[in-house]
C-alpha cells in the first residue's frame, strides 16, 4: 500500500450553475507518483468551514485516515483555501500538524506573469492592444475569414492559427497570444488594411479601430516590447509546463525555479538588452523596411521643471534618449518586478523542511563532509520519524552509493545546490536557453527513489526509503484538479445539465482514470448480483 498521501482540492462552476469541489490524492506506489481523482462533490458554500466539513466526509467515505496518513495539501491562492486562520489548510493543520501546506507552484507563477504584464505603461499597451485585436477579429465572422485567408496566402505551407485571447485563468495565455502575433503579423496587418478599405468609408468606428491597431502593431515600441516579453516567456513558459506535471517532486520544483530565477537575473545587463534591441531592430527592418527609434518614446518630449528647495544641490535628470528610456523604464523595470515577485511568492514558510529534503540530493549524498548535527530534525519532528535511524542509514547510503551500478543516478548533475544561504535547497544546474527539453532529466528525488528499488535495498534503508517516499508524496501544484475540470466540461454539457451528482462522479472517475485496468468479469458478477433475473442471464 502507498501509506502516505497528499490532497489537492479546488472548486469550479459547472454548466448548471452548481459549485463542484474536486478531490485529488497524490501518492507513491511501485516507484511511481500518481495523482488520482477520488470524488467530486457539490458545494453550495465555499467557506473554509464548509470545505473542511466536506473534506472530512469524503475522507471517511473513501476510508482514508487523514489524521495519520495525510502528509501534504496543495491549493490555489483563494483565501478560503490557503487562509492562515480560518482557511481549509489551517483547519486541517489544527487537527493534523503533519499535513504540510504547499501553495500551488503553477498558480504562483501565473500571478508573477500577471504582475509582469502590468509592470509598466508599454507592457499594458502591448497586452491591451493584443486583447483589443482579439475582440476586433473574433466579433465578426467576416474578419475571422479574412484573417484565415490572409494566412493561407502568406504562409501556404504553415498551419492556420487562431488569434488567442489573453485570459487571467489560463496558464501562460499571454505567451501563447504573443507567439501567435509574431507568427502571423503580416497576415494581421493585411487583414486590418483590407477591413479598413472595405468597411472604413461607411463605418468610421471600424476605420478608427483599424488605424489605431495598424499604427501600434507597426510601431517600433511594439516590436521592442514584444521581443522583451518573448525572451522572458522563453524562460517562464517551460517552467510553467514543468510545474503542471504530475510527477514533479518538490525538490526538483525548487531547483527549476532557482534556475529560472538565475536566468532572468542574468538577463538584467546592458549586453543582453543590446542584443534584444538589435534583434527587434532587425525584425522591424526586415518586415517594414525601417526602424524609427524616436517612435520608442511614448512620453512627452517637453522637460518638466521641478522646483528645487533651498540648499538642495541635486537635480532631476529625465531620460531623453528613447533607447535608454526603454532599457530603464521597460526592460529593467519588468525584470525587477519578476524577481521581486518570485522572492515574495515563493518565500516558503517551510524552508527548514526543504533544507532537510535537500540533503537527499545526489550532490549532498556524494559530499565527503560530515552530516550536520541537526540534519533531518525538522522533518522528523513534523512527521514523527526517527532522526537517529535516518541519519545512520543516510551515512551508510553515502558509503555505498558510489559502488551502486545505477544508470539513473548518472543522469543527475554533479552540483545540486548553490554555495549560498539556501545551499540546502537550490540547485546550480548547467546553463540553459530556457527551452523545455533543457529542463528535463535534471536531478530529482524520484531517480534516487527508483535507484533504491532497482538495487533492492529497501529493507537495509527502510527509514531513509520512507523519508524519500514521503518527500515525493508532498504536492507541488494543484494542476491535476484543473485538468479534472476540463473533463467536467466535456461530461456535463448543456444537454446533460440535470445529471445527478452520483452519476456525474462515476463518469468523472471513469474518464479521468481510464488507465486503470478493470476486471470485467468482476464487474459483471457485481451487476448480476442485483437481481435473480440478471444472475440467470449473465452467469453460467
C-alpha positions, 0 to 999 in steps of 0.5 A, spaced: 500 500 500 502 507 498 501 509 506 502 516 505 498 521 501 497 528 499 490 532 497 489 537 492 482 540 492 479 546 488 472 548 486 469 550 479 462 552 476 459 547 472 454 548 466 448 548 471 450 553 475 452 548 481 459 549 485 463 542 484 469 541 489 474 536 486 478 531 490 485 529 488 490 524 492 497 524 490 501 518 492 507 513 491 506 506 489 511 501 485 516 507 484 511 511 481 507 518 483 500 518 481 495 523 482 488 520 482 481 523 482 477 520 488 470 524 488 467 530 486 462 533 490 457 539 490 458 545 494 453 550 495 458 554 500 465 555 499 467 557 506 473 554 509 468 551 514 464 548 509 470 545 505 473 542 511 466 539 513 466 536 506 473 534 506 472 530 512 466 526 509 469 524 503 475 522 507 471 517 511 467 515 505 473 513 501 476 510 508 482 514 508 485 516 515 487 523 514 489 524 521 495 519 520 496 518 513 495 525 510 502 528 509 501 534 504 495 539 501 496 543 495 491 549 493 490 555 489 491 562 492 483 563 494 483 565 501 478 560 503 483 555 501 490 557 503 487 562 509 492 562 515 486 562 520 480 560 518 482 557 511 481 549 509 489 548 510 489 551 517 483 547 519 486 541 517 493 543 520 489 544 527 487 537 527 493 534 523 500 538 524 503 533 519 499 535 513 504 540 510 501 546 506 504 547 499 501 553 495 500 551 488 507 552 484 503 553 477 498 558 480 504 562 483 507 563 477 501 565 473 500 571 478 508 573 477 506 573 469 500 577 471 504 582 475 509 582 469 504 584 464 502 590 468 509 592 470 509 598 466 505 603 461 508 599 454 507 592 457 499 594 458 499 597 451 502 591 448 497 586 452 491 591 451 492 592 444 493 584 443 486 583 447 483 589 443 485 585 436 482 579 439 475 582 440 476 586 433 477 579 429 473 574 433 466 579 433 465 578 426 465 572 422 467 576 416 474 578 419 475 571 422 475 569 414 479 574 412 484 573 417 484 565 415 485 567 408 490 572 409 494 566 412 493 561 407 496 566 402 502 568 406 504 562 409 501 556 404 505 551 407 504 553 415 498 551 419 492 556 420 492 559 427 487 562 431 488 569 434 488 567 442 485 571 447 489 573 453 485 570 459 487 571 467 485 563 468 489 560 463 496 558 464 501 562 460 495 565 455 499 571 454 505 567 451 501 563 447 497 570 444 504 573 443 507 567 439 501 567 435 502 575 433 509 574 431 507 568 427 502 571 423 503 579 423 503 580 416 497 576 415 494 581 421 496 587 418 493 585 411 487 583 414 486 590 418 488 594 411 483 590 407 477 591 413 479 598 413 478 599 405 472 595 405 468 597 411 472 604 413 468 609 408 461 607 411 463 605 418 468 610 421 468 606 428 471 600 424 476 605 420 478 608 427 479 601 430 483 599 424 488 605 424 489 605 431 491 597 431 495 598 424 499 604 427 501 600 434 502 593 431 507 597 426 510 601 431 517 600 433 515 600 441 511 594 439 516 590 436 521 592 442 516 590 447 514 584 444 521 581 443 522 583 451 516 579 453 518 573 448 525 572 451 522 572 458 516 567 456 522 563 453 524 562 460 517 562 464 513 558 459 517 551 460 517 552 467 510 553 467 509 546 463 514 543 468 510 545 474 503 542 471 506 535 471 504 530 475 510 527 477 514 533 479 517 532 486 518 538 490 525 538 490 526 538 483 520 544 483 525 548 487 531 547 483 527 549 476 525 555 479 532 557 482 534 556 475 529 560 472 530 565 477 538 565 475 536 566 468 532 572 468 537 575 473 542 574 468 538 577 463 538 584 467 545 587 463 546 592 458 549 586 453 543 582 453 538 588 452 543 590 446 542 584 443 534 584 444 534 591 441 538 589 435 534 583 434 527 587 434 531 592 430 532 587 425 525 584 425 522 591 424 527 592 418 526 586 415 518 586 415 517 594 414 523 596 411 525 601 417 526 602 424 524 609 427 527 609 434 524 616 436 517 612 435 520 608 442 518 614 446 511 614 448 512 620 453 512 627 452 518 630 449 517 637 453 522 637 460 518 638 466 521 643 471 521 641 478 522 646 483 528 645 487 528 647 495 533 651 498 540 648 499 538 642 495 544 641 490 541 635 486 537 635 480 532 631 476 535 628 470 529 625 465 531 620 460 531 623 453 534 618 449 528 613 447 533 607 447 535 608 454 528 610 456 526 603 454 532 599 457 530 603 464 523 604 464 521 597 460 526 592 460 529 593 467 523 595 470 519 588 468 525 584 470 525 587 477 518 586 478 519 578 476 524 577 481 521 581 486 515 577 485 518 570 485 522 572 492 515 574 495 511 568 492 515 563 493 518 565 500 516 558 503 514 558 510 517 551 510 524 552 508 527 548 514 523 542 511 526 543 504 533 544 507 532 537 510 529 534 503 535 537 500 540 533 503 537 527 499 540 530 493 545 526 489 550 532 490 549 532 498 549 524 498 556 524 494 559 530 499 565 527 503 563 532 509 560 530 515 552 530 516 550 536 520 548 535 527 541 537 526 540 534 519 533 531 518 530 534 525 525 538 522 522 533 518 522 528 523 519 532 528 513 534 523 512 527 521 514 523 527 520 519 524 526 517 527 532 522 526 537 517 529 535 511 524 535 516 518 541 519 519 545 512 520 542 509 514 543 516 510 551 515 512 551 508 510 547 510 503 553 515 502 558 509 503 555 505 498 552 509 493 558 510 489 559 502 488 551 502 486 551 500 478 545 505 477 544 508 470 539 513 473 543 516 478 548 518 472 543 522 469 543 527 475 548 533 475 554 533 479 552 540 483 545 540 486 545 546 490 548 553 490 554 555 495 549 560 498 544 561 504 539 556 501 545 551 499 540 546 502 535 547 497 537 550 490 540 547 485 546 550 480 544 546 474 548 547 467 546 553 463 540 553 459 536 557 453 530 556 457 527 551 452 523 545 455 527 539 453 533 543 457 529 542 463 528 535 463 532 529 466 535 534 471 536 531 478 530 529 482 528 525 488 524 520 484 531 517 480 534 516 487 527 513 489 527 508 483 535 507 484 533 504 491 528 499 488 532 497 482 538 495 487 533 492 492 535 495 498 529 497 501 529 493 507 537 495 509 534 503 508 527 502 510 527 509 514 531 513 509 526 509 503 520 512 507 523 519 508 524 519 500 517 516 499 514 521 503 518 527 500 515 525 493 508 524 496 508 532 498 504 536 492 507 541 488 501 544 484 494 543 484 494 542 476 491 535 476 484 538 479 484 543 473 485 538 468 479 534 472 475 540 470 476 540 463 473 533 463 467 536 467 466 540 461 466 535 456 461 530 461 456 535 463 454 539 457 448 543 456 444 537 454 446 533 460 445 539 465 440 535 470 445 529 471 445 527 478 451 528 482 452 520 483 452 519 476 456 525 474 462 522 479 462 515 476 463 518 469 468 523 472 472 517 475 471 513 469 474 518 464 479 521 468 482 514 470 481 510 464 488 507 465 486 503 470 485 496 468 478 493 470 476 486 471 470 485 467 468 479 469 468 482 476 464 487 474 459 483 471 458 478 477 457 485 481 451 487 476 448 480 476 448 480 483 442 485 483 437 481 481 435 473 480 433 475 473 440 478 471 444 472 475 440 467 470 442 471 464 449 473 465 452 467 469 453 460 467 
